[in-house]
Amino acid sequence: MYRKIIVAIALGGIEKGEQILRKAASLLDDGGEIVALNVIEDVPTYVAIELPANMVEDAMQDSRDKLNALIATTGIAATVEVRNGPPAKAIISTAESHRADLIIVASHVPDFSNYFIGATADRVVRHAKCSVLVDRQKI
């Protein structure tokens, strides 16, 4: 069905990441590719001054390690990519740079705050140039 799938995985919900990684594998064409993506958000400058200089680099390496462990656990062949920046923008830019034809993101049931700020999944759905599958958390 799909030849290149970006699977956006939040490390705070690694069990959800495993679920959407398995979903991606079931939708992948023979010879297709899965990119397991995690995005490290930027730290505001006024906060970064108080933090160790290599904090972002350490967080990115930790993300790579956790994604590689997840891939090893599932046995699903995937490339690991970790980016830094606003999550929705990084997910969309990764999809564009890889010429992906599907993005899979997990989403929680929206609460009141999402109506003012908007969830990452909402932004990805609105701005992605390829298909987006939003895997909703079951209540």
ROSE-683118 format. One record per residue: residue number from 0; x, y, z of N, C-alpha, C, O in turn; residue in one letter. Coordinates in Angstrom, 3 decimals. Each point is the difference from the previous one (the first is absolute). Example, Ala and Ser with C-alpha at 12.3 -4.5 7.8 and 13.67 -1.06 7.14 Angstrom:
BEGIN
   nuro        nxx        nyy        nzz       caxx       cayy       cazz        cxx        cyy        czz        oxx        oyy        ozz   pami
      0     13.190     -5.690      7.800     -0.890      1.190      0.000      0.900      1.200      0.000      1.036     -0.019      0.665      a
      1     -1.386      1.069     -1.385      0.820      1.190      0.060     -0.770      1.090      0.730      0.509      1.108      0.169      s
END
This chain:
BEGIN
   nuro        nxx        nyy        nzz       caxx       cayy       cazz        cxx        cyy        czz        oxx        oyy        ozz   pami
      0      0.802     -1.192      0.000     -0.802      1.192      0.000      0.855      1.271      0.000     -0.270      0.934     -0.755      m
      1      1.314     -0.905      1.617      0.854      1.186      0.104      1.455     -0.413     -0.126      0.407     -1.050      0.499      y
      2      0.370      1.886     -1.169      1.404     -0.333     -0.213      0.935      0.665      1.002      1.091     -0.511      0.251      r
      3     -1.501      1.652      0.332      0.841      0.690      0.987     -0.907      0.574      1.063     -0.847      0.845     -0.285      k
      4      1.026     -1.308      1.521     -0.857      0.413      1.100      0.845      0.639      1.104      0.988     -0.576      0.454      i
      5     -1.390      1.759     -0.039      0.614      0.670      1.146     -0.858     -0.329      1.215     -1.203      0.258     -0.004      i
      6      1.807     -0.824      1.039     -0.712     -0.333      1.230      0.535      0.926      1.092      1.122     -0.169      0.478      v
      7     -1.936      1.144     -0.092      0.395      0.967      1.029     -0.265     -0.610      1.371     -1.144     -0.290      0.351      a
      8      2.208      0.100      0.418     -0.112     -0.675      1.291      0.423      0.942      1.120      1.127      0.496      0.025      i
      9     -2.047     -0.262      0.896      0.317      0.772      1.205      0.507     -0.986      1.038     -0.668     -0.991      0.295      a
     10      1.829      1.254      0.253      0.597     -0.954      0.931     -0.741     -0.084      1.324      0.176     -0.962      0.747      l
     11     -1.001      1.955     -0.446     -0.827     -0.059      1.190     -1.102     -1.035     -0.120     -0.567     -0.424      1.006      g
     12      0.264      0.020     -2.212     -1.027     -1.015     -0.251      0.580     -1.124     -0.831     -0.522     -0.313     -1.070      g
     13      1.599     -0.302      1.546      0.723     -1.000     -0.786     -0.870     -1.208     -0.352      0.188     -0.609     -1.053      i
     14     -1.145      0.255      1.930     -0.893     -1.130     -0.320     -0.894      0.361     -1.179     -0.317     -0.862     -0.820      e
     15     -0.092      2.119      0.724     -0.771      0.473     -1.148      0.887     -0.009     -1.247     -0.462     -0.297     -1.102      k
     16      1.735      0.626      1.292      0.963     -0.044     -1.102      0.142     -1.395     -0.571      0.093     -0.176     -1.215      g
     17     -0.077     -0.811      2.088      0.075     -1.385     -0.460     -1.243     -0.355     -0.818      0.096     -0.661     -1.034      e
     18     -1.240      1.097      1.497     -1.261     -0.284     -0.688     -0.022      0.619     -1.400     -0.387     -0.665     -0.960      q
     19      0.799      1.930      0.836     -0.052      0.628     -1.326      1.127     -0.489     -0.909     -0.135      0.028     -1.223      i
     20      1.241     -0.474      1.811      1.066     -0.602     -0.801     -0.494     -1.310     -0.618      0.278     -0.279     -1.167      l
     21     -1.000     -0.515      1.935     -0.573     -1.252     -0.527     -1.056      0.298     -1.077     -0.093     -0.714     -0.998      r
     22     -0.695      1.767      1.208     -0.994      0.391     -1.003      0.702      0.392     -1.303     -0.440     -0.377     -1.087      k
     23      1.531      1.135      1.205      0.756      0.403     -1.188      0.510     -1.224     -0.758     -0.070     -0.047     -1.228      a
     24      0.583     -0.943      1.960      0.517     -1.213     -0.639     -1.105     -0.729     -0.764      0.251     -0.580     -1.057      a
     25     -1.475      0.611      1.592     -1.107     -0.681     -0.684     -0.457      0.739     -1.257     -0.633     -0.599     -0.870      s
     26      0.943      1.878      0.766     -0.417      0.808     -1.149      1.102      0.175     -1.049     -0.239      0.575     -1.063      l
     27      1.431     -1.065      1.357      1.162      0.231     -0.853      0.034     -0.943     -1.195     -0.233     -1.201      0.136      l
     28      0.528      1.758     -1.310      0.217     -0.811     -1.200      1.264     -0.831      0.166      0.878      0.350      0.788      d
     29     -0.784     -1.456     -1.533      1.257     -0.756     -0.052      1.084      0.924     -0.536     -0.194      0.679     -1.009      d
     30      1.327     -0.659      1.684      1.098      0.867     -0.421     -0.150      1.434      0.480      0.841      0.844     -0.310      g
     31     -1.902     -0.553      1.064     -0.211      1.346      0.516      0.877      0.288      1.202      0.748     -0.863      0.461      g
     32     -0.845      2.080      0.041      0.850      0.417      1.108     -0.810      0.730      1.063     -0.886      0.797     -0.307      e
     33      1.208     -1.088      1.560     -0.582      0.699      1.143      1.089      0.854      0.631      1.124     -0.459      0.202      i
     34     -1.466      1.703      0.106      0.904      0.885      0.732     -0.641      0.282      1.354     -1.054      0.631      0.079      v
     35      1.701     -1.106      0.990     -0.470      0.254      1.366      0.593      1.342      0.429      1.218      0.153      0.083      a
     36     -2.087      0.805      0.187      0.422      1.376      0.263     -0.373      0.433      1.409     -1.110     -0.253      0.468      l
     37      2.047      0.906      0.197     -0.289      0.671      1.259      0.510      1.425     -0.133      1.052      0.248     -0.588      n
     38     -1.816      0.681      1.145      0.373      1.415     -0.074      0.263      0.524      1.411     -0.841     -0.127      0.889      v
     39      2.000      0.707     -0.705      0.366      0.657      1.252     -0.365      1.466     -0.158      0.518      0.688     -0.880      i
     40     -1.406     -0.219      1.732     -0.427      1.398     -0.092      1.116      0.944      0.407      0.836     -0.326      0.843      e
     41     -0.837      1.505     -1.458      0.965      1.038      0.369     -0.236      0.446      1.438     -1.134      0.042      0.478      d
     42      2.217      0.287      0.189     -0.088      0.537      1.351      0.070      1.521     -0.118      0.910      0.524     -0.641      v
     43     -1.861      0.194      1.253      0.057      1.464     -0.069      1.342      0.527      0.526      0.560     -0.545      0.951      p
     44     -0.065      1.591     -1.568      1.304      0.559      0.350      0.110      0.340      1.475      1.034     -0.258      0.616      t
     45     -2.080      0.833     -0.040      0.072      0.387      1.401      0.111     -1.209      0.929      0.450      0.139      1.137      y
     46     -0.853     -1.315     -1.603      0.148     -1.225      0.785      1.344     -0.652     -0.307      0.654     -0.532      0.898      v
     47     -0.245      0.571     -2.156      1.233     -0.653     -0.436      1.229      0.526      0.728      0.973     -0.732      0.180      a
     48     -1.008      1.978      0.234      1.134      0.600      0.702      0.309     -0.778      1.277      1.160     -0.107      0.397      i
     49     -2.179     -0.428      0.238      0.158     -0.716      1.271      0.307     -1.493     -0.182      0.256     -0.698      0.981      e
     50     -0.279      0.216     -2.192      0.169     -1.433     -0.250      1.394     -0.302     -0.541      0.668      0.888     -0.530      l
     51     -0.226     -2.147      0.662      1.303     -0.374     -0.563      0.038      0.242     -1.511     -1.007     -0.162     -0.690      p
     52      2.165      0.545      0.195      0.160      0.366     -1.411     -0.342     -1.146     -0.951     -0.494      0.239     -1.102      a
     53      0.748     -1.456      1.509     -0.211     -1.141     -0.897     -1.326     -0.717      0.260     -0.156     -1.153     -0.403      n
     54     -0.786      1.794      1.055     -1.255     -0.643      0.356     -0.785     -0.474     -1.228     -0.503     -1.123     -0.011      m
     55      0.395      1.949     -1.003     -0.756     -0.380     -1.196      0.670     -1.176     -0.706     -0.676     -0.936     -0.428      v
     56      1.999      0.982      0.308      0.717     -1.107     -0.642     -0.182     -1.298      0.777     -0.183     -1.065     -0.591      e
     57      0.234      1.158      1.931     -0.212     -1.189      0.832     -1.421     -0.536     -0.165     -0.205     -1.211     -0.078      d
     58     -0.771      2.109      0.025     -1.396     -0.413     -0.184     -0.183     -0.666     -1.358     -0.733     -0.982     -0.116      a
     59      1.391      1.509     -0.908     -0.108     -0.599     -1.333      0.618     -1.401     -0.020     -0.553     -0.914     -0.613      m
     60      1.696      0.745      1.282      0.628     -1.324      0.057     -0.865     -0.974      0.790     -0.132     -1.163     -0.382      q
     61     -0.456      1.627      1.477     -0.900     -0.836      0.794     -1.195     -0.442     -0.850     -0.428     -1.152      0.076      d
     62     -0.100      2.064     -0.877     -1.119     -0.330     -0.896      0.400     -1.062     -1.014     -0.746     -0.948     -0.246      s
     63      1.931      1.115     -0.342      0.477     -1.009     -0.963      0.098     -1.375      0.661     -0.423     -1.010     -0.562      r
     64      0.993      0.998      1.770      0.156     -1.271      0.718     -1.358     -0.650      0.275     -0.161     -1.205     -0.194      d
     65     -0.811      1.997      0.644     -1.322     -0.545      0.313     -0.737     -0.474     -1.250     -0.675     -1.029      0.028      k
     66      0.804      1.779     -1.127     -0.640     -0.439     -1.246      0.653     -1.272     -0.528     -0.694     -0.900     -0.474      l
     67      2.020      0.815      0.549      0.688     -1.222     -0.437     -0.418     -1.197      0.855     -0.159     -1.105     -0.518      n
     68     -0.019      1.319      1.826     -0.458     -1.084      0.880     -1.422     -0.419     -0.363     -0.316     -1.189      0.006      a
     69     -0.540      2.156     -0.320     -1.374     -0.305     -0.404     -0.018     -0.819     -1.283     -0.746     -0.972     -0.116      l
     70      1.558      1.366     -0.831      0.079     -0.722     -1.276      0.512     -1.426      0.220     -0.502     -0.950     -0.600      i
     71      1.502      0.817      1.464      0.525     -1.339      0.307     -1.064     -0.862      0.667     -0.108     -1.191     -0.291      a
     72     -0.679      1.788      1.187     -1.061     -0.727      0.703     -1.072     -0.490     -0.969     -0.466     -1.135      0.101      t
     73      0.080      1.993     -1.035     -1.077     -0.362     -0.926      0.487     -0.879     -1.150     -0.778     -0.759     -0.578      t
     74      2.054      0.861      0.250      0.527     -0.749     -1.135     -0.393      0.597     -1.340      0.136     -0.647     -1.039      g
     75     -0.627      1.888      1.061     -0.419      0.678     -1.231      1.178      0.804     -0.542      0.621      0.775      0.727      i
     76     -0.323     -0.963     -1.995      1.091      0.745     -0.618     -0.415      1.457     -0.177     -1.013      0.294     -0.635      a
     77      1.797      0.604      1.196     -0.302      1.426     -0.110      1.288      0.787      0.156      0.948     -0.441      0.650      a
     78     -0.937      1.612     -1.259      1.090      0.943      0.154     -0.379      0.950      1.127     -1.151      0.426      0.094      t
     79      2.107     -0.093      0.754     -0.249      0.915      1.113      0.462      1.398     -0.384      1.093      0.189     -0.535      v
     80     -1.948      0.782      0.820      0.366      1.397     -0.225     -0.481      0.820      1.193     -1.133     -0.151      0.457      e
     81      2.004      1.015      0.035     -0.347      0.898      1.103      0.263      1.408     -0.477      1.082      0.312     -0.498      v
     82     -2.081      0.535      0.654      0.123      1.408     -0.401     -0.270      0.905      1.184     -0.520     -0.425      1.032      r
     83      0.886      1.680     -1.207     -0.158      1.003      1.038     -0.846      1.133     -0.554      0.216      0.446     -1.127      n
     84     -1.188      0.026      1.921     -0.820      1.125     -0.427     -1.449     -0.181      0.382     -0.330     -0.878      0.797      g
     85     -0.546      1.703     -1.360     -1.436     -0.156      0.254     -0.463     -1.341     -0.587      0.266     -0.279     -1.169      p
     86     -0.950     -0.547      1.956     -0.331     -1.355     -0.451     -0.751     -0.086     -1.328      0.417     -0.748     -0.884      p
     87     -1.494      1.479      0.722     -0.786     -0.116     -1.240      0.843      0.395     -1.210     -0.013     -0.678     -1.027      a
     88      0.734      1.766      1.159      0.837      0.474     -1.110      1.087     -1.027     -0.348      0.282     -0.238     -1.174      k
     89      0.321     -0.363      2.198      1.050     -0.998     -0.237     -0.569     -1.264     -0.639      0.636     -0.593     -0.871      a
     90     -1.814      0.180      1.292     -0.636     -1.194     -0.583     -0.300      0.243     -1.477      0.292     -0.848     -0.844      i
     91     -0.865      1.986      0.537     -0.343      0.319     -1.395      1.255      0.135     -0.846      0.039     -0.489     -1.129      i
     92      0.976      1.138      1.652      1.228      0.174     -0.779      0.714     -1.333     -0.221      0.604     -0.209     -1.053      s
     93     -0.666     -0.687      2.027      0.581     -1.335     -0.177     -0.746     -0.751     -1.104      0.618     -0.633     -0.855      t
     94     -1.930      0.707      0.880     -0.800     -0.663     -1.038      0.336      0.550     -1.382      0.120     -0.760     -0.961      a
     95      0.030      2.067      0.862      0.321      0.610     -1.293      1.398     -0.389     -0.463      0.196     -0.312     -1.175      e
     96      0.785      0.325      2.088      1.370     -0.318     -0.401      0.153     -1.472     -0.394      0.851     -0.335     -0.824      s
     97     -1.659     -0.529      1.401      0.051     -1.432     -0.344     -0.982     -0.368     -1.115     -0.044     -1.148     -0.444      h
     98     -0.738      2.125      0.000     -1.050     -0.242     -0.994     -0.944     -1.118      0.456     -0.341     -0.910     -0.756      r
     99     -0.061      1.019      2.014     -0.892     -1.007      0.593     -1.392      0.117     -0.603     -0.432      1.079     -0.407      a
    100     -0.259     -2.209      0.358     -1.378      0.036     -0.463     -0.989     -0.231      1.137     -1.211     -0.013     -0.223      d
    101      1.726     -0.174      1.460     -0.865     -0.116      1.167      0.764      0.417      1.251      1.172     -0.334      0.176      l
    102     -1.862      1.067      0.684      0.497      0.318      1.343     -0.972     -0.657      0.967     -1.215      0.110     -0.162      i
    103      1.753     -0.798      1.175     -0.850     -0.550      1.057      0.368      0.700      1.297      1.167      0.032      0.393      i
    104     -2.169      0.525      0.265      0.195      0.639      1.302     -1.032     -0.554      0.975     -1.122     -0.332     -0.382      v
    105      1.518      0.240      1.628     -0.945     -0.380      1.050     -0.605      1.292      0.532      0.634      1.055     -0.031      a
    106     -1.843     -1.148      0.510     -0.647      1.183      0.553     -0.836     -0.393      1.194     -0.601     -1.073      0.043      s
    107      0.576      1.963      0.920     -0.857     -0.206      1.164     -1.378      0.587     -0.299     -0.179      0.716     -0.985      h
    108     -0.767     -1.019      1.824     -1.316      0.612     -0.131      0.159      1.474      0.350      0.497      0.315      1.081      v
    109     -0.901      0.597     -1.963      0.254      1.416      0.247     -0.724      0.512      1.239     -1.118     -0.409      0.314      p
    110      1.796      1.314      0.373     -0.630      0.647      1.145     -0.211      1.474     -0.327      0.255      0.443     -1.119      d
    111     -0.714      0.292      2.090     -0.344      1.402     -0.204      1.172      0.831     -0.526     -0.198      0.880     -0.837      f
    112      1.412     -1.147      1.315      1.161      0.795     -0.415      0.291     -0.139     -1.493      0.541      0.921     -0.612      s
    113     -0.896     -2.065      0.018      0.265     -0.201     -1.426     -0.810      0.939     -0.889      0.374      0.238     -1.148      n
    114     -1.465      0.291      1.657     -0.799      0.911     -0.800      0.655      1.365     -0.126     -0.317      0.754     -0.920      y
    115      1.220     -0.427      1.825      0.702      1.283     -0.060      1.387     -0.140     -0.620      0.413      0.843     -0.796      f
    116      0.294     -1.885      1.151      1.379     -0.167     -0.436      0.083     -0.923     -1.212      0.710      0.304     -0.959      i
    117     -1.418     -1.414      0.990      0.041     -0.973     -1.091      1.048     -1.058      0.268      1.120      0.315      0.402      g
    118     -1.475     -1.550     -0.620      0.914     -1.110      0.215      0.935     -0.147     -1.203     -0.290      0.466     -1.102      a
    119      1.409     -1.124      1.349      0.954     -0.273     -1.076     -0.681     -0.747     -1.136      0.181      0.342     -1.168      t
    120     -0.958     -1.356      1.504     -0.688     -0.781     -1.039     -0.913      0.890     -0.842     -0.078     -0.165     -1.218      a
    121     -0.610      1.105      1.863     -0.882      0.914     -0.741      0.789      0.813     -1.013     -0.423      0.165     -1.144      d
    122      1.557      0.334      1.568      0.835      0.816     -0.905      0.541     -0.840     -1.151      0.043      0.460     -1.142      r
    123      0.367     -1.687      1.439      0.522     -0.878     -1.056     -1.097     -0.291     -1.017      0.245      0.060     -1.205      v
    124     -1.440     -0.372      1.668     -1.118     -0.290     -0.911     -0.281      1.201     -0.900     -0.216     -0.162     -1.201      v
    125      0.218      1.353      1.768     -0.327      1.200     -0.778      1.061      0.365     -1.033     -0.336      0.535     -1.057      r
    126      1.601     -0.811      1.337      1.062      0.535     -0.856      0.804     -1.033     -0.794      0.776      0.383     -0.876      h
    127     -0.936     -1.662      1.151      0.773     -1.020     -0.718     -0.438     -0.085     -1.455     -1.170      0.203     -0.325      a
    128      2.127     -0.504     -0.540     -0.279     -0.134     -1.430     -0.240     -1.462     -0.395     -0.206     -0.311     -1.174      k
    129      0.236     -0.574      2.165     -0.278     -1.411     -0.266     -1.112     -0.456      0.944     -0.471      0.776      0.831      c
    130      0.062     -2.009     -0.960     -1.046     -0.542      0.868      0.503     -0.073      1.440      1.188     -0.205      0.250      s
    131     -2.118      0.377      0.690      0.320     -0.077      1.427     -0.994     -0.937      0.663     -1.213      0.149     -0.152      v
    132      1.741     -1.111      0.885     -0.840     -0.893      0.775      0.176      0.381      1.472      1.108     -0.057      0.533      l
    133     -2.187      0.438      0.109      0.033      0.358      1.414     -0.554     -1.176      0.774     -1.170     -0.355     -0.142      v
    134      2.011     -0.245      0.956     -0.412     -1.135      0.803     -0.460      0.514      1.351      0.816      0.408      0.828      d
    135     -2.106     -0.427     -0.608     -0.594      0.532      1.238      0.203     -0.950      1.169     -0.087     -1.220     -0.137      r
    136      0.358      1.816      1.286      0.074     -0.762      1.244     -1.407     -0.440      0.374     -0.944      0.788     -0.058      q
    137      0.813     -2.035      0.437     -1.320     -0.512      0.413     -0.275      0.429      1.422      0.896      0.019      0.844      k
    138     -2.142      0.324     -0.589     -0.393      0.447      1.343     -0.293     -1.206      0.858     -0.350      0.145      1.171      i
END
